[in-house]
Amino acid sequence: MKTDFFDENSDILTGVAYKNIHIRKKIISYFADAGNATIAELCKETNLSVPKVTTLITELITGGLVKDFGKVGSTGGRRPNIYGLAPDSGFFLGVDVKHNHINIGLIDLQKKLIKISKDVPYNLNNTAESLASLCELIKSFIKESAISKDKILGLGLNLSGRINYSTGYSYSFFHFNEDPLSKLLETELNLKTFLENDSRAMAYGEFNCGVVKEEKNVLFLNLDYGLGMGVMINNELYYGKSGFAGEIGHIPLFNNEIICQCGKKGCLETEASGRALIAMFKEKLTTGSSSSLNKGISDNIQMQDIINAANNDDVLSIELLAKIGEKLGRGIALLINIYNPELVILGGALALTGEHLHLPIKSAVNKYSLSLVNSDTQLKLSKLGEEAGVMGACLLVRKRLLEYSI
């Protein structure tokens, strides 16, 4: 299998074999990022001898990852062969798990999105049945993709809440087994698996393929049923000591008696999130406010219903989004004062309301943050939308599998 070329089980590898894996990774990374190359160019890149690089290239060709594309033009002397990634040689699978659906996609080694399925119905619950259902959806996607499973080099899976990507444990969902969730998924799916917090994965996807241009220090706000944040500092994701950095939703910003999902009171999430929006909307309806959603679904209103209504000029939905936006803006102003970022990106489901949320957030940011700080900070809507999490999951798997240290 191609994944054998990335197997770093140091318990069974000698020092030379372990080093060879990292050299292979460097060669694959070079092909993926820079394009095709000759043996001489690879020798220069890896600082290795011609015989050594030739041996490694031969192994990669045998494994199906690299192809010999024949002779290249030369200004004189013997023409060298040129090598590069074999077409469809390897893929990375990304799964972005939401409250009531998943988005799932595949990219190739050169970061091209090959296939994506959005809004696949799924109910996220902290049960073994919900986990089994998720695994079946992943298996079905792989089968429908018509891509040989041995070409899928790894799986990245995003979940909300507390995730320790380095250990593979999820502490908010599916934490009912002694083994890391990543290991359970690897056993069930037979794929190398990496977990990531959904907001961090979205930040990484947007940073690499979305609205980010030259900025190096970026905050990505995931505005959904709950609130999350991914932090990019000097082009790298910031995790903090235990891997839980970015819990913006649990900043104690309000003096209220509303119990948050975390068990505490007064969190930003209690008054400025998708859950808060639903609660506010239902309360308004019970006190006589009118809305286009009055008809038929008032007892089971979902966040997406309110988003759709706002985008169709429903006055109540727009008014409540403005209130949510003002409170979010206060929280973001706090972040801007602390981090002094170049760019703040608004993503997640609530950001799909566009200017209905963007404008009140911007107004509050200007009101509550230091002008000397916010004058250097841009505030933009996500470009990738629902694809941000999938791209981030795929790209993080690619990064982690191709990381090398020689």
GUPA-38971 format. One record per residue (C-alpha): x, y, z. Coordinates in steps of 0.05 Angstrom, whole numbers. Example, Ala and Ser with C-alpha at 12.3 -4.5 7.8 and 13.67 -1.06 7.14 Angstrom:
2
+--------+--------+--------+
!     xx !     yy !     zz !
+--------+--------+--------+
!    246 !    -90 !    156 !
!    273 !    -21 !    143 !
+--------+--------+--------+
//
This chain:
406
+--------+--------+--------+
!     xx !     yy !     zz !
+--------+--------+--------+
!      0 !      0 !      0 !
!     22 !     72 !    -13 !
!     12 !     88 !     61 !
!     71 !     42 !     76 !
!    116 !     98 !     49 !
!     91 !    143 !    106 !
!     92 !     92 !    163 !
!    135 !    120 !    219 !
!    127 !     66 !    271 !
!    194 !     76 !    304 !
!    187 !     11 !    343 !
!    199 !    -31 !    281 !
!    242 !     16 !    239 !
!    317 !     22 !    241 !
!    349 !     91 !    239 !
!    365 !     86 !    165 !
!    294 !     62 !    146 !
!    263 !    118 !    188 !
!    307 !    170 !    153 !
!    289 !    141 !     85 !
!    215 !    152 !     99 !
!    229 !    226 !    114 !
!    269 !    233 !     50 !
!    212 !    202 !     10 !
!    165 !    251 !     42 !
!    211 !    309 !     22 !
!    213 !    284 !    -50 !
!    137 !    276 !    -53 !
!    128 !    345 !    -22 !
!    175 !    375 !    -73 !
!    138 !    343 !   -131 !
!     70 !    365 !   -102 !
!     91 !    437 !    -90 !
!    144 !    452 !   -143 !
!    126 !    403 !   -200 !
!    167 !    353 !   -239 !
!    242 !    348 !   -230 !
!    305 !    311 !   -252 !
!    349 !    268 !   -208 !
!    400 !    325 !   -207 !
!    348 !    374 !   -182 !
!    325 !    326 !   -129 !
!    397 !    314 !   -106 !
!    405 !    389 !    -97 !
!    339 !    393 !    -59 !
!    355 !    334 !    -13 !
!    430 !    343 !     -9 !
!    439 !    269 !    -26 !
!    480 !    230 !    -76 !
!    454 !    209 !   -145 !
!    454 !    134 !   -127 !
!    414 !    147 !    -64 !
!    361 !    191 !    -97 !
!    357 !    142 !   -156 !
!    342 !     85 !   -108 !
!    288 !    124 !    -72 !
!    256 !    146 !   -137 !
!    255 !     74 !   -161 !
!    220 !     53 !    -97 !
!    168 !    108 !   -105 !
!    156 !     88 !   -178 !
!    146 !     16 !   -156 !
!     98 !     40 !   -103 !
!     57 !     78 !   -155 !
!     67 !    148 !   -127 !
!    118 !    173 !   -178 !
!    123 !    166 !   -253 !
!    182 !    171 !   -302 !
!    159 !    221 !   -355 !
!    218 !    207 !   -401 !
!    273 !    252 !   -428 !
!    273 !    326 !   -419 !
!    302 !    377 !   -467 !
!    376 !    394 !   -456 !
!    423 !    448 !   -479 !
!    477 !    397 !   -490 !
!    501 !    328 !   -469 !
!    459 !    270 !   -447 !
!    386 !    287 !   -435 !
!    362 !    270 !   -364 !
!    297 !    237 !   -347 !
!    244 !    278 !   -312 !
!    201 !    251 !   -255 !
!    138 !    273 !   -222 !
!     76 !    250 !   -185 !
!     37 !    196 !   -221 !
!    -33 !    220 !   -242 !
!    -84 !    201 !   -189 !
!    -27 !    174 !   -146 !
!    -56 !    193 !    -78 !
!   -114 !    228 !    -45 !
!   -132 !    258 !     23 !
!   -202 !    251 !     51 !
!   -234 !    306 !     94 !
!   -298 !    302 !    135 !
!   -328 !    364 !    167 !
!   -381 !    344 !    218 !
!   -436 !    394 !    232 !
!   -496 !    394 !    278 !
!   -544 !    362 !    228 !
!   -503 !    346 !    167 !
!   -432 !    331 !    143 !
!   -390 !    357 !     86 !
!   -340 !    308 !     57 !
!   -289 !    314 !      1 !
!   -225 !    289 !    -31 !
!   -163 !    327 !    -54 !
!   -103 !    301 !    -92 !
!    -30 !    309 !    -74 !
!    -28 !    376 !   -110 !
!    -85 !    404 !    -67 !
!   -138 !    400 !   -122 !
!   -208 !    386 !    -98 !
!   -230 !    323 !   -135 !
!   -298 !    309 !   -105 !
!   -342 !    340 !    -52 !
!   -410 !    324 !    -23 !
!   -443 !    379 !     18 !
!   -502 !    378 !     67 !
!   -503 !    302 !     73 !
!   -558 !    291 !    126 !
!   -530 !    268 !    193 !
!   -549 !    280 !    266 !
!   -489 !    291 !    312 !
!   -502 !    259 !    380 !
!   -453 !    234 !    432 !
!   -472 !    161 !    422 !
!   -441 !     98 !    393 !
!   -499 !     96 !    343 !
!   -483 !    166 !    318 !
!   -409 !    146 !    309 !
!   -428 !     83 !    272 !
!   -473 !    124 !    226 !
!   -416 !    172 !    212 !
!   -370 !    114 !    193 !
!   -422 !     87 !    145 !
!   -429 !    155 !    111 !
!   -354 !    158 !    101 !
!   -352 !     87 !     73 !
!   -409 !    104 !     25 !
!   -373 !    166 !      0 !
!   -309 !    127 !    -13 !
!   -348 !     74 !    -51 !
!   -385 !    126 !    -93 !
!   -321 !    163 !   -109 !
!   -297 !    102 !   -149 !
!   -226 !    115 !   -124 !
!   -187 !     55 !   -101 !
!   -183 !     57 !    -25 !
!   -108 !     42 !    -25 !
!    -99 !    110 !    -60 !
!   -130 !    147 !     -1 !
!    -69 !    163 !     42 !
!   -106 !    191 !    102 !
!   -170 !    218 !    132 !
!   -180 !    283 !    169 !
!   -243 !    290 !    211 !
!   -267 !    355 !    243 !
!   -311 !    358 !    305 !
!   -333 !    417 !    347 !
!   -310 !    423 !    419 !
!   -246 !    402 !    453 !
!   -200 !    362 !    408 !
!   -128 !    343 !    421 !
!   -102 !    329 !    352 !
!    -34 !    303 !    376 !
!    -66 !    248 !    418 !
!   -127 !    236 !    375 !
!   -176 !    246 !    433 !
!   -243 !    282 !    427 !
!   -269 !    307 !    494 !
!   -336 !    335 !    471 !
!   -362 !    279 !    426 !
!   -352 !    204 !    423 !
!   -310 !    204 !    487 !
!   -336 !    138 !    513 !
!   -277 !     92 !    501 !
!   -207 !     88 !    531 !
!   -175 !     89 !    463 !
!   -168 !    154 !    424 !
!   -224 !    167 !    375 !
!   -173 !    171 !    318 !
!   -152 !     99 !    332 !
!   -224 !     75 !    334 !
!   -236 !    107 !    266 !
!   -172 !     78 !    238 !
!   -194 !      8 !    259 !
!   -264 !     16 !    231 !
!   -244 !     51 !    166 !
!   -174 !     23 !    155 !
!   -148 !     93 !    141 !
!    -95 !    134 !    177 !
!   -138 !    184 !    215 !
!   -126 !    253 !    244 !
!   -176 !    292 !    286 !
!   -182 !    367 !    287 !
!   -226 !    420 !    318 !
!   -274 !    444 !    265 !
!   -258 !    518 !    273 !
!   -183 !    507 !    267 !
!   -192 !    464 !    205 !
!   -237 !    517 !    174 !
!   -184 !    570 !    190 !
!   -130 !    528 !    157 !
!   -173 !    516 !     95 !
!   -190 !    589 !     88 !
!   -118 !    610 !    101 !
!    -92 !    566 !     45 !
!   -147 !    569 !     -7 !
!   -194 !    625 !     12 !
!   -196 !    700 !     25 !
!   -127 !    705 !     56 !
!    -74 !    737 !     11 !
!     -8 !    758 !     43 !
!    -32 !    761 !    115 !
!      7 !    719 !    165 !
!    -33 !    732 !    229 !
!   -106 !    715 !    221 !
!   -166 !    699 !    265 !
!   -222 !    656 !    236 !
!   -289 !    659 !    271 !
!   -335 !    599 !    263 !
!   -404 !    627 !    275 !
!   -452 !    568 !    280 !
!   -497 !    536 !    333 !
!   -438 !    550 !    378 !
!   -377 !    594 !    369 !
!   -306 !    573 !    354 !
!   -242 !    605 !    330 !
!   -180 !    584 !    293 !
!   -117 !    625 !    304 !
!    -61 !    631 !    252 !
!      3 !    663 !    278 !
!     61 !    672 !    230 !
!     28 !    624 !    180 !
!     19 !    569 !    232 !
!    -41 !    545 !    271 !
!    -37 !    563 !    344 !
!    -59 !    508 !    392 !
!    -38 !    531 !    461 !
!     -9 !    487 !    516 !
!    -61 !    432 !    514 !
!    -87 !    441 !    443 !
!   -151 !    477 !    462 !
!   -136 !    549 !    442 !
!   -191 !    589 !    408 !
!   -251 !    578 !    454 !
!   -281 !    646 !    440 !
!   -351 !    622 !    455 !
!   -334 !    614 !    528 !
!   -308 !    684 !    542 !
!   -349 !    707 !    603 !
!   -376 !    770 !    572 !
!   -447 !    775 !    599 !
!   -477 !    780 !    668 !
!   -535 !    732 !    656 !
!   -562 !    668 !    686 !
!   -562 !    629 !    620 !
!   -527 !    562 !    628 !
!   -477 !    551 !    571 !
!   -462 !    485 !    538 !
!   -397 !    485 !    579 !
!   -438 !    488 !    644 !
!   -419 !    559 !    662 !
!   -459 !    624 !    659 !
!   -449 !    688 !    620 !
!   -408 !    660 !    562 !
!   -408 !    698 !    496 !
!   -441 !    638 !    464 !
!   -503 !    645 !    509 !
!   -524 !    710 !    474 !
!   -486 !    711 !    408 !
!   -492 !    643 !    373 !
!   -539 !    602 !    331 !
!   -569 !    571 !    393 !
!   -580 !    640 !    423 !
!   -611 !    664 !    357 !
!   -661 !    607 !    358 !
!   -679 !    621 !    431 !
!   -688 !    695 !    417 !
!   -731 !    681 !    356 !
!   -778 !    633 !    392 !
!   -785 !    683 !    450 !
!   -804 !    738 !    401 !
!   -857 !    694 !    368 !
!   -888 !    677 !    436 !
!   -894 !    751 !    452 !
!   -931 !    767 !    388 !
!   -876 !    786 !    337 !
!   -891 !    767 !    266 !
!   -846 !    732 !    216 !
!   -851 !    694 !    151 !
!   -834 !    633 !    194 !
!   -898 !    639 !    234 !
!   -931 !    591 !    186 !
!   -922 !    518 !    202 !
!   -852 !    510 !    232 !
!   -852 !    556 !    293 !
!   -848 !    497 !    341 !
!   -787 !    468 !    307 !
!   -748 !    527 !    280 !
!   -676 !    512 !    261 !
!   -619 !    561 !    253 !
!   -619 !    550 !    177 !
!   -692 !    570 !    175 !
!   -676 !    638 !    206 !
!   -616 !    647 !    160 !
!   -658 !    633 !     99 !
!   -713 !    680 !    124 !
!   -662 !    736 !    134 !
!   -635 !    726 !     65 !
!   -706 !    732 !     40 !
!   -717 !    799 !     76 !
!   -754 !    774 !    137 !
!   -753 !    834 !    184 !
!   -752 !    797 !    250 !
!   -695 !    752 !    228 !
!   -654 !    812 !    204 !
!   -667 !    849 !    270 !
!   -645 !    791 !    313 !
!   -583 !    779 !    270 !
!   -565 !    852 !    281 !
!   -570 !    842 !    357 !
!   -528 !    779 !    352 !
!   -478 !    816 !    308 !
!   -470 !    873 !    358 !
!   -454 !    824 !    414 !
!   -406 !    785 !    370 !
!   -373 !    851 !    352 !
!   -358 !    864 !    426 !
!   -325 !    797 !    432 !
!   -285 !    806 !    368 !
!   -263 !    876 !    391 !
!   -234 !    842 !    453 !
!   -196 !    793 !    408 !
!   -170 !    848 !    363 !
!   -144 !    886 !    424 !
!   -108 !    823 !    448 !
!    -82 !    793 !    383 !
!    -74 !    854 !    337 !
!    -87 !    810 !    276 !
!    -81 !    831 !    204 !
!   -146 !    798 !    185 !
!   -209 !    772 !    219 !
!   -251 !    724 !    177 !
!   -324 !    711 !    191 !
!   -343 !    640 !    173 !
!   -393 !    586 !    191 !
!   -468 !    583 !    179 !
!   -486 !    650 !    208 !
!   -436 !    685 !    163 !
!   -478 !    662 !    104 !
!   -525 !    719 !    121 !
!   -473 !    766 !     93 !
!   -481 !    840 !    108 !
!   -539 !    826 !    156 !
!   -487 !    802 !    206 !
!   -423 !    834 !    177 !
!   -446 !    906 !    185 !
!   -468 !    904 !    258 !
!   -405 !    865 !    276 !
!   -362 !    918 !    241 !
!   -398 !    974 !    276 !
!   -388 !    942 !    344 !
!   -315 !    927 !    330 !
!   -303 !   1000 !    313 !
!   -340 !   1021 !    376 !
!   -307 !    974 !    426 !
!   -236 !    962 !    401 !
!   -177 !   1010 !    403 !
!   -175 !   1052 !    340 !
!    -99 !   1046 !    335 !
!   -107 !    970 !    334 !
!   -169 !    960 !    291 !
!   -144 !   1008 !    238 !
!    -94 !    955 !    218 !
!   -145 !    898 !    219 !
!   -188 !    877 !    160 !
!   -255 !    844 !    172 !
!   -278 !    797 !    116 !
!   -329 !    743 !    102 !
!   -305 !    673 !     86 !
!   -294 !    658 !     13 !
!   -299 !    582 !     18 !
!   -363 !    579 !     59 !
!   -383 !    506 !     70 !
!   -320 !    481 !     35 !
!   -272 !    513 !     86 !
!   -276 !    455 !    136 !
!   -268 !    401 !     83 !
!   -208 !    435 !     51 !
!   -177 !    447 !    118 !
!   -186 !    374 !    139 !
!   -155 !    349 !     74 !
!    -97 !    398 !     75 !
!    -80 !    383 !    148 !
!    -77 !    309 !    133 !
!    -32 !    324 !     73 !
!     12 !    368 !    116 !
!     19 !    318 !    172 !
!     33 !    258 !    127 !
!     84 !    296 !     85 !
!    119 !    330 !    143 !
!    192 !    310 !    145 !
!    253 !    324 !    187 !
!    320 !    300 !    162 !
+--------+--------+--------+
//
